[in-house]
Amino acid sequence: MSLRRLKAWAGHDDLLWPVVLPLLLVVFVPTIGVLSFMIRAIENEQLAVRQRLVDIYRSQLVGLQGDVDAYWQGLSSGLDPSPSAAPAEVFAEKIRAGLAEAVVIFDSDGRLAYPSPSSTSEGEVDQEPASTDWRRALNGAQRLERAGRFGEAADAYASLAAQAEDRHRAAQALQAQARCLVRAQRVDEAISVLTEELGRLEFRDAADAQGRLIQPSARLRALQLIEDRSSPLFQQVEAELSLRLRDYGEPQLSSSQRRFLIKELLALAPNLVFDTLDAEELAASYLNTEPVDPPTSSLQPGSLQSGLLQSGLLQSSGLPGYWLLKSADGRVVALFEQLEIVEQLENHLHGLGRIQGATIELLPPKVEADGPFRVSLPAGASLPDWQLVLRPEDETLFATAADQRIRSHMLTGFLLFLMLSVLGLVVGRAVSRQVKLTRLKNDLLSTVSHELKTPLASMRLLVDTLLETGTDDSRRVREYLELIAQENTRLSRLVENFLTFSKMEQGRQSFDQVPLSVEALVQDASASVADRFETLGCRFEVEISPDLPEIVGDHDALVTVLINLLDNAEKYSEEEKDVQLRAFAEGDAVCLAVTDRGIGLSPRAQSKIFDRFYQVDQSLARAGSGCGLGLSIVRSIVEAHDGKIDVESRLGEGSTFTVRLPISSSQADKGV
């Protein structure tokens, strides 16, 4: 847009503001005051009702606090183990009953009982002192193994196992024998020792020097040595080991050995499922995170964990997302996942049915409640820093008492807002239309005055020159008359474009709809520009495909379309003026394509080229005349004929404008 047009636009806006601004103030200022008053009245009604509901719900939450404490105290009592049960059995019982994610068991003296680091500690293994001869034979077998004489070492360990009077030493010797047999490449014999010799009942509780049970480890080693995992032997040993790992009775496997064996067995048989593995892992993680200090005296309530744990009180475990609860007698510490705590307690409270039409939520520490309306209280003595939150299922209930007045206020406000919106829309459309109309008039007047003035000035200059120089030179007179004729033709085209644009803007342009010969259209348009193109040194080619079908439309309007496109092609060609007009059929349409080798168009220019008053290059446009209406008129005429126009162009390589017009229905029925 030119600087003159920008100034004109800004000037018109300045003229409109003194009229529009007072109108807006008169309409909106009183309305804002009324709306503000209604909003304040609605807020007051809502606050009053909200406060009444808060008081009611708060009293109900007080009753729920007692329910929460009773629930956790009952759960704490339910964790108490039976006096005669072994620690490992208590662990399995609580986990399989789904009471907690994991548990840690203490004995009556407050010492850690399960998960324990080993089933027995070194020095506590019940075995007879080894004789001097047996120790001498053991040293000899170990020297053979260190020397790499594995076959001889295996035989020596077998002899030791047969001579040992203690089951622990015998099992350890058999374990060493199997190890040497494997290293001696006698795998089948090693498997036999691990499954048959060490599988005897007498070795069920045999342990190594670290207190680990030998028999389960021997079965795992046998499974690792058996290559055919579908063999009956593999299946049998797998079943025996799986059963032993699920058995929490005596003799007791240490937690660490059980976890290790389960993981190794799952690597060999991934289809197995162990329902206590996750609990074992979680308990071990907790013990590694929070060291357990045994009390200095007999177990008293709260003496566990250096006096930090209290029975029936939910406390942090040190593990992210997990909490602790100690049983009533202090022998069991249960670990609960935070999400499970929330879900279980919320389900419990909802199951009581004390509060209807409301949702109860339990929030852990440092978690803030959200929502427009809620009531919260501490969850109770059993859950320090937790919150009980109650919110209505239908949060509009808090406005029940004020519904009638609020609806009245809202209806009044809505009607007022609707009236303002309609008034603002009417005023805005009127002002916008006036601005657009004024801008259009300015653009049109400016363009008309400039474009008409140029050819008139040129003709006047040529006439004055002829009058001053005389008419003796007939060649010069003819040359000047030809120039005057060109300027007259240019002026006629401008006037015709202005008149066509004016009719289109006012909706008065009408087109005849008659069958037309495409060849006649092309020939008439070509004849109109041929002489002028020849004078300007423009190479002009016309190519018409044979047997083109007829189209329906206005002959003169479509000739105008082609002339405008041809004029543009010539005008925007610089030194090499080469224009081509082609007519051909494509599908159910006839295409008229005008191609030039001119300056081309950028992608941005291609998107705006059909807008009215748009010119690609202002300086070039002024040199070659034009007002930016030609292509806008072309598009309007083409669309009025149910056609389409598009452009393909690249900068510096030229452009091709293609008009697609539908063939007549009679021609389409004939299949032309």
C-alpha positions in Angstrom: 0.0 0.0 0.0 1.4 3.5 -0.9 2.2 6.1 1.6 -0.7 8.3 0.3 -3.1 5.4 1.0 -1.8 4.9 4.5 -2.2 8.5 5.3 -5.7 8.5 3.9 -6.6 5.4 6.0 -5.2 6.9 9.2 -7.0 10.2 8.5 -10.4 8.5 8.2 -9.8 6.6 11.4 -9.1 9.9 13.1 -12.3 11.3 11.9 -14.3 8.3 13.2 -12.9 8.2 16.7 -14.6 11.4 18.0 -17.9 9.8 17.0 -17.3 6.2 18.1 -15.5 6.9 21.5 -18.4 8.8 23.1 -20.9 6.2 21.9 -18.8 3.4 23.5 -18.6 5.4 26.8 -22.3 6.1 26.9 -23.1 2.4 26.3 -20.5 0.6 28.3 -19.8 2.7 31.4 -23.3 2.3 33.0 -23.4 -1.3 32.0 -20.1 -2.0 33.7 -21.5 -0.5 36.9 -24.6 -2.6 36.8 -22.7 -5.8 36.1 -20.2 -5.0 38.9 -23.1 -4.6 41.3 -24.7 -7.9 40.2 -21.4 -9.8 40.4 -20.9 -8.5 44.0 -24.4 -9.6 45.0 -23.9 -13.1 43.5 -20.6 -13.4 45.3 -22.2 -12.5 48.7 -25.0 -15.0 48.2 -22.5 -17.7 47.3 -20.2 -16.9 50.3 -23.1 -17.1 52.7 -24.3 -20.5 51.4 -20.7 -21.8 51.2 -20.1 -20.9 54.9 -23.2 -22.8 56.0 -22.3 -25.9 54.1 -18.7 -25.7 55.4 -19.9 -25.8 58.9 -22.2 -28.8 58.2 -19.4 -30.8 56.4 -16.8 -29.9 59.0 -18.9 -31.5 61.8 -19.3 -34.6 59.7 -15.5 -34.8 59.1 -14.9 -34.8 62.8 -16.8 -38.1 63.0 -14.7 -39.5 60.2 -11.5 -38.7 62.1 -12.5 -41.3 64.7 -13.3 -43.8 62.0 -9.8 -43.3 60.5 -8.1 -43.9 63.9 -10.3 -47.0 64.6 -9.4 -48.4 61.1 -5.6 -48.0 61.7 -5.8 -49.3 65.2 -7.7 -52.4 64.0 -5.2 -52.9 61.1 -2.3 -52.6 63.7 -3.9 -55.3 65.8 -4.4 -57.5 62.8 -0.7 -57.5 62.2 0.0 -59.2 65.5 1.5 -62.7 64.8 0.6 -65.9 66.6 3.1 -66.7 69.4 4.1 -70.1 68.0 4.6 -69.1 64.4 8.2 -68.9 63.0 9.2 -65.4 61.8 9.5 -66.5 58.2 6.0 -68.1 58.3 4.6 -64.8 59.8 6.2 -62.9 56.9 4.6 -65.2 54.3 1.2 -65.2 56.1 0.9 -61.4 56.2 2.0 -61.0 52.6 -0.2 -63.7 51.2 -3.1 -62.3 53.2 -2.6 -58.9 51.4 -2.3 -57.0 54.7 0.7 -55.0 53.5 3.2 -54.5 50.7 6.0 -55.9 53.0 6.6 -56.7 56.6 9.6 -56.9 58.9 9.4 -59.4 61.8 11.1 -59.0 65.2 11.4 -61.5 68.0 10.1 -61.1 71.5 13.5 -59.4 72.5 13.2 -56.9 69.8 15.9 -58.4 67.5 15.4 -58.6 63.8 14.1 -62.1 63.0 13.0 -61.9 59.3 14.2 -60.8 56.8 17.4 -62.0 58.4 20.8 -61.9 56.7 21.3 -65.8 57.1 19.4 -68.8 58.5 22.1 -69.4 61.1 25.2 -67.5 62.0 28.7 -68.9 61.9 29.5 -70.8 65.1 25.8 -71.7 65.6 25.8 -74.6 63.2 25.2 -77.8 65.1 28.2 -79.9 64.2 30.8 -82.1 66.0 34.4 -81.0 66.1 36.4 -82.4 63.2 39.0 -85.0 63.9 42.7 -84.5 63.1 42.6 -87.1 60.4 39.6 -85.5 58.7 41.1 -82.1 58.8 44.3 -83.5 57.3 42.3 -85.2 54.5 40.4 -81.9 53.9 43.7 -80.0 53.5 44.9 -82.7 51.0 41.8 -82.4 48.9 42.1 -78.6 48.8 45.7 -78.8 47.7 44.7 -81.1 44.9 42.0 -78.6 43.8 44.4 -75.7 43.9 46.9 -77.7 41.9 44.3 -78.2 39.1 44.0 -82.0 39.7 40.2 -81.7 39.8 39.5 -85.4 39.2 41.6 -86.5 42.1 40.3 -83.6 44.2 36.7 -84.8 43.5 37.5 -88.3 44.6 39.1 -86.9 47.8 36.1 -84.8 48.6 33.8 -87.8 48.0 35.9 -89.8 50.5 35.6 -86.9 53.0 31.9 -86.8 52.6 31.7 -90.6 53.4 33.9 -90.2 56.4 32.2 -87.1 57.9 30.1 -87.8 60.9 28.5 -84.3 60.8 25.8 -83.6 58.1 27.0 -80.0 57.6 30.6 -81.1 56.8 29.4 -84.0 54.6 27.2 -81.6 52.6 30.0 -79.1 52.2 32.3 -81.9 51.0 29.7 -83.1 48.5 29.3 -79.5 47.3 33.1 -79.3 46.8 33.1 -82.6 45.0 30.4 -81.4 42.5 32.5 -78.2 41.9 35.6 -80.2 41.1 33.7 -82.6 38.8 32.4 -79.7 36.8 35.9 -78.3 36.4 37.1 -81.8 35.4 34.5 -81.8 32.6 32.5 -84.6 34.3 29.2 -82.6 34.3 26.8 -85.6 34.4 28.5 -86.9 37.6 28.3 -83.4 39.1 24.6 -83.2 38.4 24.1 -86.7 40.0 26.0 -85.5 43.1 23.9 -82.3 43.3 20.5 -83.9 42.7 20.9 -87.3 44.3 23.6 -87.2 47.0 22.8 -83.7 48.2 19.1 -84.2 47.6 18.8 -86.7 50.5 16.5 -85.8 53.4 19.4 -85.8 55.9 20.9 -82.7 54.2 17.7 -80.6 54.2 19.0 -78.3 57.0 22.7 -78.6 56.2 24.4 -75.2 55.9 27.7 -73.8 54.8 30.1 -71.8 56.9 28.1 -68.6 56.2 24.9 -70.2 57.4 23.4 -70.6 53.9 21.4 -73.8 53.2 23.3 -76.1 50.9 20.5 -78.2 49.4 18.6 -75.3 47.6 21.9 -73.9 46.2 22.8 -77.5 45.0 19.5 -77.7 43.1 20.0 -74.3 41.5 23.5 -75.3 40.4 22.1 -78.6 38.9 19.5 -76.6 36.9 22.3 -74.4 35.5 24.3 -77.5 34.4 21.4 -79.3 32.7 21.5 -78.2 29.1 18.1 -79.7 28.0 15.5 -77.6 29.9 12.7 -79.8 28.6 14.1 -82.9 30.1 12.2 -84.7 33.0 15.2 -84.2 35.3 15.2 -80.4 34.7 11.4 -80.3 35.3 11.7 -82.4 38.5 14.6 -80.3 40.0 12.8 -77.1 39.0 9.6 -78.2 40.8 11.5 -79.2 43.9 13.5 -75.9 44.1 10.3 -73.8 43.4 8.5 -75.6 46.1 11.3 -75.1 48.6 11.6 -71.4 47.8 7.8 -71.0 48.5 8.1 -72.8 51.8 8.7 -70.5 54.7 8.8 -73.3 57.3 11.8 -74.8 59.0 14.6 -75.1 58.1 14.4 -71.4 57.4 16.1 -69.9 54.3 17.6 -66.5 54.9 15.9 -63.7 53.0 19.0 -62.8 51.1 19.6 -66.4 49.9 15.9 -66.8 49.1 15.9 -63.6 46.9 19.1 -64.7 45.2 17.8 -68.2 44.4 14.4 -66.9 43.2 16.0 -64.4 40.8 18.4 -67.1 39.4 15.6 -69.6 39.0 13.4 -67.0 37.2 16.3 -66.5 34.8 16.2 -70.2 34.0 12.4 -70.6 34.1 10.7 -67.1 33.5 7.2 -68.6 33.5 7.3 -69.2 37.3 5.6 -66.8 39.7 6.7 -66.1 43.3 4.1 -64.1 45.3 6.5 -63.0 48.0 9.5 -61.8 45.9 8.3 -58.1 45.7 7.7 -58.1 49.4 11.2 -59.6 50.1 12.8 -56.9 47.9 10.9 -54.1 49.5 11.7 -55.3 53.0 15.4 -55.5 52.1 15.3 -52.0 50.7 13.7 -50.7 53.8 16.3 -52.4 56.1 19.1 -51.0 54.0 17.6 -47.5 54.2 16.6 -47.5 57.9 19.1 -49.5 60.0 17.3 -51.3 62.8 18.6 -50.7 66.3 17.6 -53.4 68.8 16.3 -51.9 72.1 18.5 -52.1 75.2 15.7 -53.6 77.3 12.7 -55.8 76.8 10.3 -54.7 74.0 8.0 -51.9 75.0 5.5 -50.0 72.8 7.5 -47.5 70.7 10.9 -49.0 71.5 11.4 -50.2 67.9 13.6 -48.2 65.6 15.3 -46.5 68.5 12.0 -45.4 69.9 10.9 -43.7 66.7 8.0 -46.1 65.9 4.7 -46.2 67.8 2.1 -48.8 67.4 -0.9 -47.8 65.3 0.8 -44.7 64.1 1.5 -44.3 60.3 5.1 -43.0 59.9 7.5 -42.3 57.1 9.7 -45.3 56.1 12.5 -43.4 54.4 11.6 -45.0 51.1 9.8 -42.7 48.7 6.1 -43.5 48.5 6.0 -46.0 51.4 4.9 -45.7 55.0 5.3 -47.8 58.2 2.8 -49.2 60.7 3.8 -51.2 63.7 1.6 -53.9 65.1 0.1 -53.6 68.6 2.6 -56.0 70.2 5.5 -54.4 68.3 6.8 -57.6 66.6 5.7 -56.7 63.1 6.4 -53.5 61.1 4.4 -53.3 57.9 5.2 -51.2 54.9 2.3 -49.7 52.9 2.4 -48.0 49.5 1.0 -44.5 49.7 -1.4 -45.0 46.8 -2.7 -48.2 48.5 -3.2 -46.4 51.8 -5.3 -43.7 50.0 -7.4 -46.1 48.1 -8.1 -48.5 51.0 -9.0 -45.8 53.4 -11.2 -43.9 51.0 -13.0 -47.1 50.1 -13.4 -47.9 53.8 -14.9 -44.4 54.6 -17.2 -44.5 51.6 -18.3 -48.0 52.7 -19.5 -46.5 56.1 -22.1 -44.5 54.2 -22.1 -41.6 56.7 -21.9 -38.8 54.2 -24.2 -38.8 51.2 -23.7 -36.7 48.0 -20.0 -36.0 48.8 -16.6 -37.3 47.9 -14.0 -38.1 50.6 -10.3 -37.8 49.8 -7.2 -38.7 51.9 -4.2 -36.4 51.1 -0.7 -37.3 52.2 1.6 -34.7 53.8 2.7 -31.8 51.6 0.0 -32.5 49.0 -2.4 -29.6 48.7 -6.1 -30.1 47.9 -7.5 -28.4 44.9 -11.0 -27.5 43.7 -13.4 -24.6 44.1 -15.2 -25.9 47.1 -13.8 -28.3 49.8 -13.6 -28.8 53.5 -10.5 -30.3 55.1 -9.4 -31.5 58.6 -6.4 -33.4 59.9 -7.0 -37.1 59.2 -6.6 -38.1 62.9 -4.0 -39.1 65.4 -3.1 -42.3 63.5 -2.1 -40.3 60.4 -0.1 -37.3 61.4 0.1 -34.5 58.8 -2.4 -36.3 56.6 -5.7 -34.5 55.7 -9.2 -35.6 55.2 -10.9 -33.6 52.4 -14.6 -33.6 51.7 -16.0 -32.0 48.5 -19.6 -32.3 47.2 -20.1 -34.5 44.2 -22.2 -31.8 42.7 -20.2 -28.6 43.5 -23.2 -26.4 42.6 -25.0 -27.5 45.8 -23.4 -24.7 47.7 -25.5 -22.2 45.8 -28.9 -24.0 46.3 -30.3 -21.4 48.8 -29.4 -18.5 46.5 -30.4 -20.1 43.2 -33.5 -18.0 42.5 -31.8 -14.6 43.1 -28.7 -15.6 41.4 -30.6 -16.8 38.3 -32.4 -13.4 38.3 -29.1 -11.6 38.5 -27.6 -13.7 35.8 -30.6 -13.4 33.5 -30.5 -9.6 33.8 -26.8 -9.5 33.2 -27.1 -11.8 30.3 -29.8 -9.7 28.7 -27.8 -6.6 29.2 -24.7 -8.2 27.8 -26.7 -9.5 24.9 -28.0 -6.0 24.1 -24.6 -4.5 24.4 -23.1 -7.2 22.2 -25.8 -6.6 19.5 -25.4 -2.9 19.8 -21.6 -3.2 19.6 -21.9 -5.5 16.7 -24.2 -3.2 14.8 -22.0 -0.1 15.5 -18.9 -2.0 14.7 -20.2 -3.3 11.4 -21.4 0.1 10.5 -18.1 1.8 11.4 -16.1 -1.0 9.7 -18.2 -0.7 6.6 -17.8 3.1 6.5 -14.1 2.8 6.9 -13.8 0.2 4.2 -16.0 2.3 1.9 -14.0 5.4 2.5 -10.8 3.6 2.0 -12.1 2.0 -1.2 -13.2 5.4 -2.5 -9.8 6.9 -1.7 -8.0 4.1 -3.4 -10.2 4.2 -6.5 -10.0 8.0 -6.8 -6.3 8.0 -6.3 -5.8 5.2 -8.8 -8.2 6.6 -11.4 -6.7 10.1 -11.2 -3.1 8.8 -11.5 -3.7 6.2 -14.3 -6.0 8.5 -16.4 -3.6 11.4 -16.0 -0.7 9.5 -17.5 -2.0 8.7 -21.0 -3.8 12.0 -21.2 -0.5 13.8 -20.5 1.3 11.7 -23.0 -1.3 12.5 -25.8 -1.2 16.2 -24.9 2.6 16.2 -25.2 2.5 14.4 -28.6 -0.1 16.8 -29.9 1.8 19.9 -28.7 4.9 18.6 -30.3 3.2 18.1 -33.6 1.7 21.6 -33.4 5.1 23.2 -32.6 7.1 21.3 -35.2 4.6 21.3 -38.0 3.3 18.5 -40.2 5.7 18.5 -43.1 7.4 15.3 -42.1 4.7 12.7 -42.8 6.8 9.9 -41.3 7.0 11.7 -38.0 3.4 12.6 -38.1 2.4 9.0 -38.6 4.8 7.9 -35.8 3.2 10.4 -33.4 -0.3 9.4 -34.4 0.5 5.8 -33.7 1.8 6.7 -30.3 -1.4 8.7 -29.7 -3.4 5.7 -30.8 -1.5 3.5 -28.4 -2.1 5.9 -25.5 -5.8 6.1 -26.5 -6.0 2.3 -26.5 -4.4 2.2 -23.1 -6.8 4.9 -21.8 -9.8 2.9 -23.2 -8.6 -0.3 -21.4 -8.2 1.6 -18.2 -11.7 3.1 -18.4 -13.1 -0.3 -19.4 -11.5 -1.9 -16.3 -12.7 0.8 -14.0 -16.3 0.5 -15.4 -16.2 -3.3 -15.1 -14.8 -3.1 -11.5 -17.5 -0.5 -10.6 -20.2 -2.8 -11.9 -18.8 -5.8 -10.0 -18.6 -3.9 -6.8 -22.2 -2.8 -7.1 -23.4 -6.2 -8.2 -24.7 -4.9 -11.5 -22.4 -6.9 -13.8 -24.3 -9.6 -15.7 -23.0 -12.2 -18.2 -24.7 -13.9 -21.1 -24.7 -17.7 -20.9 -24.5 -19.0 -24.4 -22.6 -21.8 -26.1 -19.2 -20.5 -27.3 -16.4 -21.7 -29.5 -13.1 -21.7 -27.7 -11.3 -21.3 -31.0 -13.3 -18.1 -31.7 -12.5 -16.7 -28.2 -8.8 -17.3 -28.7 -8.7 -15.8 -32.2 -10.6 -12.6 -31.1 -8.3 -12.1 -28.1 -5.2 -12.7 -30.3 -6.4 -10.3 -32.9 -6.9 -7.6 -30.3 -3.3 -7.7 -29.1 -1.4 -9.0 -32.2 -0.6 -5.6 -33.8 0.4 -4.0 -30.5 2.6 -7.0 -29.6 4.3 -6.8 -33.0 4.9 -3.1 -32.6 6.5 -3.7 -29.1 8.7 -6.5 -30.5 6.9 -9.2 -28.6 7.0 -12.8 -29.9 3.5 -14.1 -29.7 2.5 -17.7 -30.3 -1.0 -19.2 -30.3 -1.6 -23.0 -30.0 -5.2 -24.4 -30.2 -5.8 -28.1 -29.8 -8.2 -29.5 -32.5 -11.8 -30.5 -31.8 -12.1 -28.5 -28.5 -15.6 -28.8 -26.9 -17.8 -25.8 -26.5 -18.2 -23.9 -23.3 -21.0 -21.7 -22.0 -20.4 -18.1 -21.1 -20.2 -14.4 -22.1 -18.0 -14.0 -25.2 -16.9 -10.4 -24.6 -16.2 -11.1 -20.9 -14.0 -14.1 -21.6 -12.2 -12.2 -24.4 -11.5 -9.5 -21.7 -10.1 -12.2 -19.5 -7.6 -13.4 -22.2 -6.7 -9.8 -23.2 -5.9 -8.9 -19.5 -3.8 -12.0 -19.1 -1.9 -11.3 -22.4 -1.4 -7.6 -21.4 0.1 -8.7 -18.1 2.4 -11.2 -19.8 3.7 -8.6 -22.1 3.9 -5.9 -19.5 6.0 -8.0 -17.0 8.4 -9.3 -19.7 11.5 -7.2 -19.8 14.0 -7.7 -22.6 12.9 -11.0 -24.0 9.2 -10.6 -24.6 7.9 -14.1 -25.4 4.2 -14.8 -24.9 2.3 -18.0 -25.6 -1.4 -18.6 -25.6 -2.6 -22.2 -25.5 -6.1 -23.8 -25.5 -6.5 -27.5 -24.7 -9.0 -29.9 -23.0 -8.3 -31.4 -19.6 -10.8 -33.8 -18.1 -14.3 -32.1 -18.0 -12.8 -28.6 -18.6 -11.2 -26.4 -21.3 -8.0 -24.8 -20.3 -6.7 -21.4 -21.5 -3.1 -21.0 -20.5 -1.0 -17.8 -21.0 2.8 -18.2 -20.5 5.5 -15.6 -20.5 9.3 -15.6 -19.7 9.1 -12.5 -17.6 10.1 -11.5 -14.1 8.1 -14.3 -12.4 6.4 -14.2 -9.0 7.5 -15.0 -5.5 5.4 -17.4 -3.4 4.1 -14.4 -1.4 3.1 -12.5 -4.6 1.3 -15.6 -6.0 -1.0 -15.6 -2.9 -1.9 -11.9 -3.4 -1.7 -11.5 -7.2 -5.5 -11.7 -7.6 -6.3 -9.1 -4.9 -7.6 -5.7 -6.2 -5.1 -2.9 -6.4 -2.2 -5.3 -5.8 0.9 -4.7 -7.9 4.0 -6.9 -7.9 6.5 -4.1 -8.6 5.4 -0.5 -8.1 8.1 1.0 -10.2 7.6 -1.4 -13.1 3.9 -1.1 -12.8 4.1 2.6 -13.2 6.5 2.3 -16.1 4.1 -0.1 -17.9 0.9 1.4 -16.5 -1.8 -0.5 -14.7 -3.8 0.0 -11.5 -3.9 -3.5 -10.0 -7.4 -4.3 -11.1 -6.8 -6.5 -14.2 -6.3 -9.9 -12.4 -9.0 -9.1 -9.8 -11.4 -8.6 -12.7 -10.1 -11.8 -14.4 -10.8 -13.9 -11.3 -14.3 -12.4 -10.8 -15.3 -13.1 -14.4 -13.8 -16.7 -14.3 -15.6 -17.5 -11.0 -18.8 -16.1 -12.4 -18.5 -18.7 -15.1 -17.9 -21.5 -12.5 -14.3 -21.7 -13.5 -11.0 -21.6 -11.8 -7.7 -19.7 -12.3 -4.3 -20.5 -10.9 -0.7 -19.4 -11.5 2.6 -21.3 -11.6 5.6 -19.1 -11.4 9.3 -18.9 -10.4 11.2 -15.7 -10.0 13.3 -14.8 -13.0 11.8 -17.7 -15.1 8.3 -16.4 -16.0 4.7 -17.3 -15.2 1.8 -19.4 -16.5 -1.8 -18.4 -15.8 -4.3 -21.2 -16.5 -8.0 -20.6 -16.7 -10.2 -23.7 -16.4 -13.8 -23.4 -17.7 -16.3 -26.3 -17.6 -17.5 -27.6 -20.9 -21.2 -27.2 -21.7 -23.6 -29.9 -20.4 -24.6 -30.9 -23.9 -21.0 -31.5 -24.8 -20.5 -33.5 -21.6 -23.5 -35.7 -22.3 -22.1 -36.5 -25.7 -18.9 -37.6 -24.1 -16.8 -35.0 -26.0 
